[in-house]
């Protein structure tokens, strides 16, 4: 599946990648809103935004962060349109973002993650390092090790100012934290046929098929792997790969959430 890989970008000749990466790091470290690059460079595009993201991630790693995996974001056309872009985007997951839980039950407060957004997703790990693009789903299935129900604890991090798609990518695509459920026997199931529901205090938030994103879970995972490689990263065995939101994006409010993935299991999250 081809959705536009990154190529050389003349914008990088006049946008200071290192400067903006340092600005992103400072905002993250000081828990302040991310700067909007487009306020200074209205012509910022996704290619240069990914260059800023990569430099930002490198700075985080230099300060002790470890890469825990990668995520797809804005997989729905409506979400892309709202951000002024025409394709999904990729972000990096930090190992420190792996939110603690006890047998699938977790707690988070809105003080810990202000403007928290909840998403139900599936996450995958691979059995080997991948440094070269994969050609097809058959190859991918051979090296897929585990599949997990996930709740992404996302946060745009821009305060009250709305980012564009390139702004979001530059700041690492709303990546914050995630709840990773137990691995399940995915080989015996159709990954696109899971009925995924999210409730809050028993009120239904969404009910959606797991195959509703892109052209299905395997296609989404293949896109994520190849797009991650195209952005200059390699993927290590065991790193988490989240394929994108199944159902809507829900601004969190205090309450008790249950994410049910049918045969893939269940996660519970109390938001305080």
Secondary structure as GFF3:
##gff-version 3
##sequence-region A 1 272
A	DSSP	three_ten_helix	10	13	.	.	.	ID=ss1
A	DSSP	alpha_helix	17	29	.	.	.	ID=ss2
A	DSSP	three_ten_helix	37	39	.	.	.	ID=ss3
A	DSSP	alpha_helix	46	62	.	.	.	ID=ss4
A	DSSP	beta_strand	67	73	.	.	.	ID=ss5
A	DSSP	alpha_helix	77	82	.	.	.	ID=ss6
A	DSSP	beta_strand	89	94	.	.	.	ID=ss7
A	DSSP	three_ten_helix	95	97	.	.	.	ID=ss8
A	DSSP	beta_strand	105	108	.	.	.	ID=ss9
A	DSSP	beta_strand	117	126	.	.	.	ID=ss10
A	DSSP	alpha_helix	137	143	.	.	.	ID=ss11
A	DSSP	beta_strand	144	154	.	.	.	ID=ss12
A	DSSP	alpha_helix	165	170	.	.	.	ID=ss13
A	DSSP	beta_strand	177	183	.	.	.	ID=ss14
A	DSSP	three_ten_helix	186	188	.	.	.	ID=ss15
A	DSSP	beta_strand	195	200	.	.	.	ID=ss16
A	DSSP	beta_strand	203	209	.	.	.	ID=ss17
A	DSSP	three_ten_helix	210	212	.	.	.	ID=ss18
A	DSSP	alpha_helix	217	230	.	.	.	ID=ss19
A	DSSP	beta_strand	240	242	.	.	.	ID=ss20
A	DSSP	beta_strand	250	251	.	.	.	ID=ss21
A	DSSP	beta_strand	255	260	.	.	.	ID=ss22
A	DSSP	three_ten_helix	262	264	.	.	.	ID=ss23
A	DSSP	beta_strand	266	271	.	.	.	ID=ss24
###
